Amino acid sequence: MSAKPAVPEMPRWLRAKDVLFALIGAMALYVAFHNERFLVDSADPNWKHIEPFKWWLLPHAIAAACALVLAPLQFSERLRRRFTLQHRIIGRIYVAGVFIGAPLGVYIQHYEERLGIPASFTVLTVVDAVLWTTCTGIAFWFALRRRIAQHRQWMTRSFAVALVFLEGRAISGLGGWDDAPPEVSEAIIWSCLAMSLLLADIANQWRESRT
């Protein structure tokens, strides 16, 4: 009786990465439906809240959304090898999105203090923006010097910090804390921010151990 031909198994790290990005996609869809649905509903009361700073919010939202949407493409080895030029262009768009979106986010959060939002949220936003731009800037610096391993590590950290935007909203919504006091939302976001770099480094070390 002849033996059945062996079926090549997909590498475990690749399967894990696929699952991870599937979860991120599901989280993004949840946040878009649960938190950003007001964008297609002109009668939503959120419009009244953002009216004073809507023209600052627009470029912030576009820049940050571009960074969140484009970042997963940068982690595909297949796309990077087959479309090197496009990879570099998308990378520069990501960097621009970060360096436009992060400072505008700080300004908007500071503006919201006039609307009753605690100043501690501004401090949180400043720390988030500094981490995001710093990780992204270092990743870009390594890319320019063709130090790909270090570039990939810092891009992982940058994207992990970017995901705090989705994680905080998803945890608040799924946990039923949307209407909780501001201190609860602040604690959730601080927790996500603190864990982001830890989880990014775990991902970096795990990938290195697999290769």
C-alpha positions as CSV (number, residue, x, y, z in Angstrom):
1,M,0.0,0.0,0.0
2,S,1.6,3.2,-1.1
3,A,2.0,6.0,1.4
4,K,0.0,9.2,1.0
5,P,2.0,12.2,-0.2
6,A,2.8,14.5,2.6
7,V,0.8,17.8,2.6
8,P,3.0,20.7,3.2
9,E,2.0,22.5,6.5
10,M,1.7,26.2,6.6
11,P,4.3,27.7,9.0
12,R,2.8,28.3,12.5
13,W,3.9,31.9,12.7
14,L,2.1,32.6,9.4
15,R,-1.1,31.0,10.7
16,A,-0.8,33.0,13.9
17,K,-0.3,36.2,11.9
18,D,-3.3,35.5,9.8
19,V,-5.5,35.0,12.9
20,L,-4.1,38.1,14.5
21,F,-4.9,40.3,11.5
22,A,-8.4,38.7,11.2
23,L,-9.0,39.7,14.9
24,I,-7.8,43.2,14.2
25,G,-10.1,43.4,11.2
26,A,-13.1,42.2,13.3
27,M,-12.2,44.8,16.0
28,A,-12.0,47.5,13.3
29,L,-15.5,46.6,12.0
30,Y,-16.9,46.6,15.5
31,V,-15.5,50.0,16.3
32,A,-16.7,51.4,12.9
33,F,-20.2,50.2,13.6
34,H,-20.4,50.9,17.3
35,N,-18.4,54.1,17.7
36,E,-18.2,55.7,14.3
37,R,-21.7,55.0,13.0
38,F,-22.6,58.7,13.6
39,L,-20.6,59.6,10.5
40,V,-23.5,58.3,8.3
41,D,-26.3,59.7,10.6
42,S,-26.7,63.4,10.5
43,A,-29.1,63.4,13.4
44,D,-26.6,61.7,15.8
45,P,-25.9,63.9,18.9
46,N,-22.2,63.3,18.4
47,W,-22.2,65.9,15.6
48,K,-23.1,68.6,18.1
49,H,-20.1,67.6,20.2
50,I,-17.6,67.7,17.4
51,E,-19.0,70.8,15.7
52,P,-16.5,73.2,17.3
53,F,-13.4,71.3,16.1
54,K,-14.7,69.3,13.1
55,W,-12.3,70.9,10.6
56,W,-9.4,69.8,12.8
57,L,-10.9,66.3,13.2
58,L,-11.2,65.7,9.5
59,P,-7.5,65.7,8.6
60,H,-6.7,63.9,11.9
61,A,-9.3,61.2,11.0
62,I,-8.1,60.8,7.4
63,A,-4.4,60.6,8.4
64,A,-4.9,58.2,11.2
65,A,-7.3,56.0,9.2
66,C,-4.7,55.8,6.4
67,A,-2.1,54.7,8.9
68,L,-4.4,52.0,10.4
69,V,-5.6,50.7,7.1
70,L,-2.2,50.6,5.3
71,A,-0.1,49.2,8.2
72,P,-1.2,45.6,7.8
73,L,0.0,45.6,4.2
74,Q,3.5,46.4,5.3
75,F,3.8,43.1,7.3
76,S,3.3,40.9,4.3
77,E,6.6,39.4,3.2
78,R,5.1,38.4,-0.2
79,L,3.9,41.9,-1.0
80,R,7.2,43.5,0.1
81,R,9.2,41.2,-2.1
82,R,7.0,41.4,-5.2
83,F,6.1,45.1,-4.9
84,T,9.1,46.7,-3.3
85,L,8.4,50.2,-4.7
86,Q,4.8,50.1,-3.6
87,H,5.9,48.9,-0.2
88,R,8.1,52.0,0.2
89,I,5.4,54.3,-1.0
90,I,2.9,52.9,1.4
91,G,5.4,53.1,4.1
92,R,5.9,56.8,3.5
93,I,2.2,57.4,3.5
94,Y,2.0,55.6,6.8
95,V,4.7,57.8,8.3
96,A,3.0,60.9,7.0
97,G,-0.3,59.7,8.5
98,V,1.3,59.2,11.9
99,F,3.1,62.6,11.9
100,I,-0.1,64.4,10.8
101,G,-2.6,62.4,12.8
102,A,-0.8,62.2,16.2
103,P,-0.2,66.0,16.7
104,L,-3.7,66.9,15.6
105,G,-5.1,64.3,18.0
106,V,-3.2,66.1,20.8
107,Y,-4.6,69.5,19.7
108,I,-8.2,68.2,19.5
109,Q,-8.0,66.5,22.9
110,H,-6.6,69.8,24.4
111,Y,-9.5,71.7,22.7
112,E,-12.0,69.3,24.3
113,E,-10.9,70.5,27.7
114,R,-13.1,73.5,27.0
115,L,-16.0,71.1,26.6
116,G,-15.5,69.5,30.0
117,I,-13.1,66.7,29.2
118,P,-10.5,66.2,32.0
119,A,-7.0,67.6,31.3
120,S,-5.6,64.1,32.3
121,F,-7.0,62.9,28.9
122,T,-4.7,65.4,27.2
123,V,-1.7,64.1,29.1
124,L,-2.7,60.5,28.0
125,T,-3.0,61.7,24.4
126,V,0.4,63.4,24.5
127,V,2.1,60.2,25.8
128,D,0.3,58.1,23.1
129,A,1.3,60.6,20.4
130,V,5.0,60.7,21.5
131,L,5.2,56.8,21.6
132,W,3.5,56.5,18.2
133,T,5.7,59.1,16.4
134,T,8.9,58.0,18.1
135,C,8.4,54.3,17.2
136,T,7.4,55.3,13.7
137,G,10.4,57.7,13.3
138,I,12.9,55.1,14.4
139,A,11.3,52.5,12.1
140,F,11.6,54.9,9.2
141,W,15.2,55.8,10.1
142,F,16.2,52.1,10.0
143,A,14.3,51.6,6.7
144,L,16.4,54.4,5.1
145,R,19.5,52.6,6.2
146,R,18.3,49.2,4.9
147,R,18.5,47.7,8.4
148,I,15.4,45.6,7.8
149,A,15.3,43.6,10.9
150,Q,15.3,46.6,13.2
151,H,12.9,48.4,10.9
152,R,10.4,45.5,11.2
153,Q,10.7,45.5,15.0
154,W,10.0,49.2,15.3
155,M,7.2,49.0,12.8
156,T,5.6,46.3,15.0
157,R,5.9,48.6,18.0
158,S,4.4,51.5,16.0
159,F,1.5,49.5,14.8
160,A,0.9,48.1,18.3
161,V,0.6,51.7,19.6
162,A,-1.7,52.6,16.7
163,L,-4.1,49.8,17.6
164,V,-4.7,51.4,21.0
165,F,-7.3,53.6,19.2
166,L,-9.3,50.5,18.3
167,E,-8.6,48.5,21.5
168,G,-9.8,51.2,23.9
169,R,-13.1,51.6,22.0
170,A,-13.7,47.9,21.6
171,I,-13.0,47.1,25.3
172,S,-15.3,50.0,26.4
173,G,-18.1,48.9,24.1
174,L,-17.9,45.2,24.8
175,G,-17.5,45.8,28.5
176,G,-20.5,48.1,28.7
177,W,-18.5,51.1,29.8
178,D,-19.4,53.5,27.1
179,D,-21.4,55.6,29.7
180,A,-19.0,55.1,32.6
181,P,-17.2,58.0,34.2
182,P,-14.2,59.4,32.3
183,E,-11.8,57.8,34.8
184,V,-12.9,54.4,33.5
185,S,-12.2,55.2,29.9
186,E,-8.9,56.7,30.9
187,A,-7.8,53.6,32.8
188,I,-8.7,51.4,29.8
189,I,-6.7,53.4,27.4
190,W,-3.7,53.7,29.8
191,S,-3.8,49.9,30.1
192,C,-3.9,49.3,26.4
193,L,-1.0,51.7,25.9
194,A,1.1,50.1,28.6
195,M,0.4,46.6,27.1
196,S,1.0,47.6,23.5
197,L,4.8,47.8,23.6
198,L,5.0,44.7,25.8
199,L,2.9,42.7,23.3
200,A,4.9,44.1,20.4
201,D,8.2,43.0,21.9
202,I,6.7,39.5,22.6
203,A,5.7,39.3,18.9
204,N,9.2,40.5,17.9
205,Q,10.9,37.9,20.1
206,W,8.6,35.1,19.0
207,R,9.1,35.8,15.4
208,E,12.9,35.9,15.8
209,S,12.7,32.6,17.7
210,R,10.7,31.0,14.8
211,T,13.2,32.2,12.2
